[in-house]
Amino acid sequence: MSQLQERPPQHESDQSLWRRYRRSKKARRATLFVLYVLPIVVLLTLMYTVFIRPPFNPNEGKSVPKPITKQHEPTAQPTAIPGARIKDLDTIVTQVLNDMNAHSWDDQLDTTLINWRKSDVNQVNCSPDHCDQRGHSTRRDNLNDLRILDNMYWYKVRHPSDTSMDTYIARILPSAQREWGNTVQNKGWIYFTLLHMRDFSHNTDYWNHTLIGWATSEYRRIDTQLGVQHGGLDTTAGGGNVHLQDGYRVDHALETSLALVDAGARFNHPEWVAAGTRGAEVVIQQSYNRQYHLFGRIYLLSDPRYGTNKLLDTQARMGETGQELEALLRTGAYTHNQTYLGLAKEMLDALETSPLRDKTNGGFYFKLYLGPYQGYNTGYVDKSIKEVRQMHVLISVHLANLLFNNRWADMEQDLIQVATQRLFLPAPVPGFSYRVLPNGDMYPCKPCAVALKWKIGLHPRLITLPLKRCRVSFRSANGSFQTNSFLLHGTVYIE
């Protein structure tokens, strides 16, 4: 008889971790603590990530991109000497365009920057109290893309063997076509800029399509009873703005009407010619001052606070006057309209002896009041600054001298002298400011945190004679260079 030996049962080791955990009050308390606290930690982390932390920026942590360097130095441009004044207009144009191509491009938004500081070109799109950092733009102005592309095409017409602008044109062209290929923005000067694009880019069919689309839209916006486009508008884009119930900006209405006359003749639309002719007649009758031979700024149709049917804003500013003159001259020359050419001649003759002329320092003062407004009396001249946009008058005077046998040759030479010796800010970072003191000194920049060596402003236009017009870089009152300026080149093209 065999005996079976039973194996004694195996017992859990006293050293088992589980057994030790179950016997430990501290361990169980720690577990409960973790179970309560962990969800709170996770919740706080999510709240920070979603609601507090700034959105993900793919450029965060990267170094600020350096300005694009010039690929090719045009043969027309000598080495720029810092601070040196230049008399040759074509050299100025070349320097400014090259500087714009070096500093104006926004890689983030594929557009031209609004401005950039001279003292630090990585501070861009500056307003009086804030600048973006290059690569982190918060705003844009696509008008600048159209202007600089127009100017580079214009430069190539003047310098057909110079390929220095080709890379920059290829860079900006997709943005400009996307933004402007089907534009209906109702500002008359855009039409004349699009004409430049058509003629200088050698892409006639593309820009003809744009011109016809623009003119079609403008024609449909006209109030057939009043003869002009009108509606609610602001008195200024800056501080102190007042919104008016119904009226029109005189320069926009005049230039749009003249553009329709030109487009109707060009593209065989007699209804455009008729509408534009009537619109121009209305604006001239309502807003042209026969004493000073200048246009006012805003015509009011109706507003419960300020009245009806009157020239409300009586300021005649030289930048706007220059654009009005150019539209009259170009439309008059193309359509052989002696009324428009005669009015331009009348305005230019009056400017020779106008109280706006600065006989001491050359050029023109800022503005003249054609009637009481803003507490100023009729005839008051604001001599506090020179607005660089007055250089648009140089474009118009040059065109007029081609049409009227150099009738205003002395005025043209005076404006060239002012442009090159008082308004142009030489290398480094060559360009133009929005405004200077009457003698050409820098206008004080009170809002600037740091004193700047260069005066800076908004919206000027440069000029270079021989060619026509070409927008350039300039500086703003807060120390930044703006892009909305332009050059006047010599052999001016009039069809």
Stockholm file with secondary structure:
# STOCKHOLM 1.0

chainA/1-495         MSQLQERPPQHESDQSLWRRYRRSKKARRATLFVLYVLPIVVLLTLMYTVFIRPPFNPNEGKSVPKPITKQHEPTAQPTAIPGARIKDLDTIVTQVLNDMNAHSWDDQLDTTLINWRKSDVNQVNCSPDHCDQRGHSTRRDNLNDLRILDNMYWYKVRHPSDTSMDTYIARILPSAQREWGNTVQNKGWIYFTLLHMRDFSHNTDYWNHTLIGWATSEYRRIDTQLGVQHGGLDTTAGGGNVHLQDGYRVDHALETSLALVDAGARFNHPEWVAAGTRGAEVVIQQSYNRQYHLFGRIYLLSDPRYGTNKLLDTQARMGETGQELEALLRTGAYTHNQTYLGLAKEMLDALETSPLRDKTNGGFYFKLYLGPYQGYNTGYVDKSIKEVRQMHVLISVHLANLLFNNRWADMEQDLIQVATQRLFLPAPVPGFSYRVLPNGDMYPCKPCAVALKWKIGLHPRLITLPLKRCRVSFRSANGSFQTNSFLLHGTVYIE
#=GR chainA/1-495 SS CCCCCCCCCCCCCTTCHHHHHHHCHHHHHHHHHHHHHHHHHHHHHHHIIIIISCCCCTTTTSCCCCCCCCSCCCTTCCCCCTTCCCCCHHHHHHHHHHHHHHHCEETTTTEECSEEESSCTTEEEEETTEEEETTCCCCCCTHHHHHHHHHHHHHHHHCTTCCTTHHHHHHHHHHHHHHHTTCCCCCHHHHHHHHHHHHHHSCHHHHHHHHHHHHHHHHHHSCTTTSSCCEEEESCSSTTCCEEEEEEEHHHHHHHHHHHHHHHHHTTCHHHHHHHHHHHHHHHHHHEETTTTEECSEEEEEETTTEEEEEEECEEEHHHHHHHHHHHHHHHHHHTCHHHHHHHHHHHHHHHTCTTBCTTTSSBCSEEESSCBTTBCTTCEECSCEEGGGGHHHHHHHHHHHHTTSTTHHHHHHHHHHIIIIIEECSSSCEEESEECTTSCBCCCTTCSSCCSSCCCSCCCCCCSSSCCCBCCEEETTTEEESCCBCCCSSCCCC
#=GC SS_cons         CCCCCCCCCCCCCTTCHHHHHHHCHHHHHHHHHHHHHHHHHHHHHHHIIIIISCCCCTTTTSCCCCCCCCSCCCTTCCCCCTTCCCCCHHHHHHHHHHHHHHHCEETTTTEECSEEESSCTTEEEEETTEEEETTCCCCCCTHHHHHHHHHHHHHHHHCTTCCTTHHHHHHHHHHHHHHHTTCCCCCHHHHHHHHHHHHHHSCHHHHHHHHHHHHHHHHHHSCTTTSSCCEEEESCSSTTCCEEEEEEEHHHHHHHHHHHHHHHHHTTCHHHHHHHHHHHHHHHHHHEETTTTEECSEEEEEETTTEEEEEEECEEEHHHHHHHHHHHHHHHHHHTCHHHHHHHHHHHHHHHTCTTBCTTTSSBCSEEESSCBTTBCTTCEECSCEEGGGGHHHHHHHHHHHHTTSTTHHHHHHHHHHIIIIIEECSSSCEEESEECTTSCBCCCTTCSSCCSSCCCSCCCCCCSSSCCCBCCEEETTTEEESCCBCCCSSCCCC
//
